[in-house]
Amino acid sequence: MASRVAPLLGLDCEYLCAQADRLPPYAMGRLVNSLSWFYRLLWGRYVRPICQTDPSEGIHESVFLRLNAPAGVPIPSPYGDLQLRKTLAGSNDKMISLAPFEKKLLAAIPTTQPEHIVPNKHHRQMF
């Protein structure tokens, strides 16, 4: 997201690099299902077709990094699904390379001193 708004806003690259998670390699961080149980209960699960809804749609390079797992298997690993692997394997031409801003951040992370991040212990609860 930062690469999309960087041309419009004065983002502090050093701060972003200082806050970056260094434990998993790039593109290998934990995947999180952001759908709440309430949404799943009312509408169920929907798996959106990849690159079938819009001809201009692309697949970010990080997806292919996860697929090939050069730095180990991501957690969780949804790429064990044979159908998803087939779809992605046939979609190399749809790959969207890292943006220059993303490349800049990735290059600067190793040389930037990390800052202590205070964990957010207050999560929104739904009743």
Residue pairs with C-beta under 8 A, 6 or more apart in sequence:
2 11
2 16
2 101
2 102
2 105
3 99
3 100
3 101
3 102
4 99
5 11
6 101
13 104
13 105
13 108
14 108
14 112
15 115
16 105
17 105
17 108
17 109
17 112
18 112
18 113
18 114
18 115
19 114
19 115
19 117
20 105
20 109
20 112
20 114
21 29
22 109
22 114
24 30
24 71
24 74
24 75
25 71
25 72
26 62
26 65
26 71
26 106
27 61
27 62
27 63
27 65
27 66
27 71
27 74
28 65
28 66
28 69
28 71
28 72
28 74
28 75
29 74
30 74
30 75
30 76
31 74
31 75
31 76
31 78
35 45
36 126
38 126
50 59
50 84
50 87
50 88
50 91
51 57
51 58
51 59
51 87
51 91
51 94
57 94
58 94
58 95
58 96
59 88
59 91
59 94
59 95
59 96
60 95
60 96
61 95
61 96
61 97
61 98
62 98
63 88
64 88
64 92
64 95
65 71
66 74
66 77
66 79
67 79
67 85
67 88
67 89
69 77
69 79
78 84
79 85
79 88
98 106
